C-alpha cells in the first residue's frame, strides 16, 4: 500500500533530515533515507511509517 504523495513530501529522515524513498510496495514495506552517509530504512507497519532511529534497519 503506497503512501500518499503529499505525506511523502513532508517526511524526512529523523537522523539526517534527508528525503525518504518510498519502497512500501515491496514484501517488507519501508522508507529508505536518500542521504549518502545515512541510508537507514524505516519500516512501514499497517500503512504507518515508523520513523524511529531505534526501529530502523542499518544499510548492508
C-alpha positions as CSV (number, residue, x, y, z in Angstrom):
1,X,0.0,0.0,0.0
2,X,1.9,3.1,-1.2
3,X,1.9,6.2,0.9
4,X,0.2,9.3,-0.2
5,X,2.4,11.6,-2.3
6,X,1.7,14.6,-0.1
7,X,2.7,12.7,3.0
8,X,6.0,11.6,1.5
9,X,6.9,15.1,0.5
10,X,6.8,16.3,4.2
11,X,8.5,13.3,5.7
12,X,12.3,13.3,6.3
13,X,14.8,11.0,7.9
14,X,14.9,11.8,11.6
15,X,18.6,11.1,11.8
16,X,19.9,13.3,8.9
17,X,16.8,15.1,7.6
18,X,17.3,13.9,4.0
19,X,14.2,12.9,1.9
20,X,12.9,9.4,2.1
21,X,12.4,6.9,-0.8
22,X,9.1,5.0,-0.7
23,X,9.6,1.3,-1.0
24,X,6.3,0.3,0.6
25,X,5.2,-1.8,-2.4
26,X,7.8,-4.4,-1.6
27,X,7.3,-7.6,0.5
28,X,8.7,-5.7,3.5
29,X,7.4,-2.1,3.2
30,X,9.9,0.6,4.2
31,X,11.0,4.1,3.7
32,X,14.7,4.4,2.8
33,X,16.8,7.5,3.5
34,X,18.4,9.0,0.4
35,X,21.2,10.6,2.4
36,X,24.7,9.4,1.1
37,X,26.1,8.9,4.6
38,X,22.9,7.6,6.3
39,X,20.8,5.1,4.3
40,X,18.6,4.0,7.2
41,X,15.5,2.0,6.2
42,X,12.4,2.7,8.3
43,X,9.6,0.1,8.5
44,X,6.0,0.9,7.4
45,X,3.5,-1.1,9.6
46,X,-0.2,-1.2,8.6
47,X,0.4,1.8,6.3
48,X,2.0,3.9,9.0
49,X,5.7,4.8,8.8
50,X,7.7,4.1,12.0
51,X,10.3,6.9,11.9
52,X,12.3,5.9,15.0
53,X,16.0,5.5,14.6
54,X,16.0,2.6,17.0
55,X,13.5,0.8,14.7
56,X,15.4,1.5,11.5
57,X,17.4,-1.2,9.6
58,X,21.0,-0.2,9.1
59,X,22.3,-0.4,5.5
60,X,24.1,-3.5,4.5
